Amino acid sequence: MSPKIIMITSGKGGVGKTTLSSNLSLCLSQIGNRVLLVDADLGLGNICISMGIDTENSIEDLFFEGKTLEDITITYSENLKLVPGGSGVGSLTTLTEAEKKDLIESFLYFGRNEDYIIFDTGAGISENVLCFLEIAQEIFIVTTPEPPAMADAYGLLKVLDEKQNLANISLIANRCLNTLEARGAENKLRLAVKRFLNRELKFLGYVYQDSNVLKSSREQKLVCLQYPKSKAALNLMNLARKIHGLSPTKGSVSVTDRFMNLVHG
């Protein structure tokens, strides 16, 4: 059975996308799934930093040192593996179309025996980000309730709609003071998407504003490990269980078809 391909992305930086990607990957692994987490912010990857991992290898070594994905992949726990992104490597942000497609193909082949391949993309609508989003089965857009973050989330949704992206797209509201604030953000975006894009927007869930997230970040640890009983950690585990229960919708496109469309489109 092929792995489910999930892209976690955002319209703007600073909304907690990487924190969600790493913690959701951990939670999915804790409930028995084999997970490959890919830091797909190719030139400014920071998942290793957020997880307290010291590594000398990264995606840049695939291009400049002749290493393989197996060489650079880190085993974080029994069911969770991590591919580090490059840090401050400008050349990785200007890959050719052929290089990007080769890289994506190598990720899909390398992770073929996993249950999930989760890509933590860069923020925004760069060509690198959109290239990854084209092969997703599930796209989770992370926003906070602040108007600028929501406006940028809508902008990303608009671009995906224009490109006729066929993935299932869901919203995650992060750093919410309460359920009311989360639902307010959901409703505003949902109405805008329905009115202007004529598309339904799914709401996957929310994560509370929690001081334990900041504390764990400063400690370079995952909040779901450091403070597993905290509000945010419990929210994240609930999201992971929802993700685990998702099944492809009728008519959804397989990973193989998505990649072939990307190569030949």
N, C-alpha and C positions, 0 to 999 in steps of 0.2 A: 504494500500500500504506500502511495506517495505521501510525503510530508505535506502538511498544510503550510502555505507560505503567507506570512503575516508581515505587513509593513507598519511600523509605528512612526508617525511623522507629525509635523506641525506646520502651521503657517508662519510662525515666527519662533525665534529662539527664546530660551529663558522660561519656558512654560513647564519644565519638568519632564520632557519627553524621554531623556536618557534614564532618569530615575525610574520612570514607569517601565521602560523596556527591560532594564536589568532585573527589577523586582518581579515583574510579571513572568519573565523567563524562569526565574528561580521558583516562583510559586507553581508554575506549570510542571517543572521538574519534580517538585516535592509531592505532587499528586500522581506521580508515576509516569510522566511523559519524558521521552528523550528529546532534548531541545538543543538546537544549535543557534546561538545568538551571534549575529554578525553586526559589527560596528560599521555601518554603511555610510557614515559621515567620513568619506575617504580621506580628506585632507586635514580634518580637525576632529578626529575621533577622541573620545574621552571616557569611554565605558570602562577601560582598565583602571583609570584614575578613580572613577566613582566606586569601583569595586575593590580598591586597594590592591590591585595586581601590578606587580613590577615585572615587566617583560621587555626584552630587547628586540623582539620580533613584531612585525605588523604587516598589514597589507602591502606596504611599500616594498617589502622584501620579496614579494612575488614578482615585482617588476624589475628591481634593481640588484637583487642578490641571487636570483635563480632558485628561490625556495618554493616549496609546495604548500598548499593549505594545511596538509598534515603537519608540516614542519612548524608552522606558526600558530596552530590552534592550541588553546589552553583548556585543559580539563579543570573546570571550577569545582564541580562536585560529581557525584556518581552519574547523574542524568543530564548535566548541563555542561556544554562546551562553548567556548567563546573564540571568535575570530577578531583580533584587535584591529582597529582602524589606524591609519597614519596620523601623526600629530605634527601639524605645521609643515605639511608637504604639499606645496602649491601645485606640483606637477600632477598630483592625483586628482586635482579638480578639473583638469583639462584633458582627460583621457579621450581618445578617439572613440567613435561609435563602435568600431571593431573591438577595441580593447575593453570597453564596457560590456559588450555582449559576451566576449570570452570570459570575463570575470564572473558575470552572472551565471553563465553556463557551468563554470567550475564550482560555484557555490551550490547550485542545484544538484550537481553530480556528487559532490563531496557529502552533502547532507541527505542523500537519497534514502538512507536507512533511519533517519530521525522521524519523530512524530510531528515536530514543528521546526521550521526555519524562521526565525524572527529577525527582521532587519530593523535596526535603529538608524533611520535615514538622517540626513542633514535636514535643517529647517528650510522652509521656503519652496520656491519653484524653479530651482536650477535644473539644468539638463541632467546632471547626475541623479538628482532626487527623482525626477520624472521618469528616468529610464528604469530605476528600481521599481517605482510604483506600477509600471506597466505590466509587471509579471505577478503582481499580488493577487491572491484570492480574497484576502481580508486586508483592508486598510483602516487603521485606527488613527483618527486625527485627534491630537491632544490640544486642548485649549484651557485657558483659565477664564474666570468670569469677567475679566477686565475687557472693556470695549476694544482696545487695540488688538489683543490676542484673538478675540472673536471675529474682528474684521479680517484679520489675516487668515483665520481658519476658513472663513467664507471665500476669500480670494483663492485659496488652494482648492476648495470644492468647485469653484467656477472653472478653474483650469482643468481639473479632472473631468468635469462635465463636457467641456469643449473638446477634450481628447477622446471622449466617449469611452472612458475607462469603465470596464465591466465588473470591477471588483465589488464586493460587498463593502460599503463604507460606513463606519460607525464613529460616533463622537465619544470621547472620554473627557469629562470635565475635571480638571485637577485644581487642587488648592481651594476647595470650596469651604466656606465657613459653615454651611449647613445644607440640608437637602433642598430647602427653598431656593437658595442661591444657585445650586446645581441645576435645578429644574428651570429656573429663570433663564440661564444660559442656553440650556437645551431648547427651550421653546422659542427663544429669539432666533437662534440659528435655523431651527427646523422650519419656522414660518418663512424666513428669508429664502431658504433653499426651495421650499415648495412654491413660493410666489414667483421668484425670478428664474429658477432653474427647472421648475416643474419636476422635482425629484424628491423622493422620500428620504429623510435622513434618520438613520437609526441611532439610538442612544444606548451605548454599552453600559455606562455607569459613571460613577464619580469617585474622587478621592478627597477626603477631608484635608483642610489646612491643618498640619500637625507639626508641632515643634520637634518631634522625634525624627522627622525626615531631615530637617536641617542638622540636627545633632549627628545623625548617622552619616550624613554627607561630609561633615567636617572630620569625622572619624574614618572616612573612606570605607564605609561598610554599608551593606544593604539594610534598609530599615526592617525588612521582613526577617532578617537574621538577628539584628541587634535588639529590636523592639517588636517582637512578633505579636504582642497583645495590644499594640498601639492602634489607634483608630485607622491610621493610614494603612498599616500592615493588614488589618482585617479587611479594609476596602479592597486592597490589592489582591488578596486571596479570593475574595468574592468575585472580582473581575476575572481572575484566572479560571475559576470554576465555570463562569459563564462562557469564556472562550473555549474551554474544554468541551462544553456542551453544544457549541455551534457546529452545524453541519452545512455542507454546500447547498445553496438554494437551487431550485429547479432551473436548469439552463445555465448554471455557472460554468465557466470555462476552466478546463484542467490546466495544471501548471505547464504540461508539455505543449498544449495548444497556445498558451500565452507566450511561451518562449519562442515557438515557431513564428507566431505573429510578429514578435519583436524583431527576430532575425530577418524575416522576409518582408516586413512591412516598411 
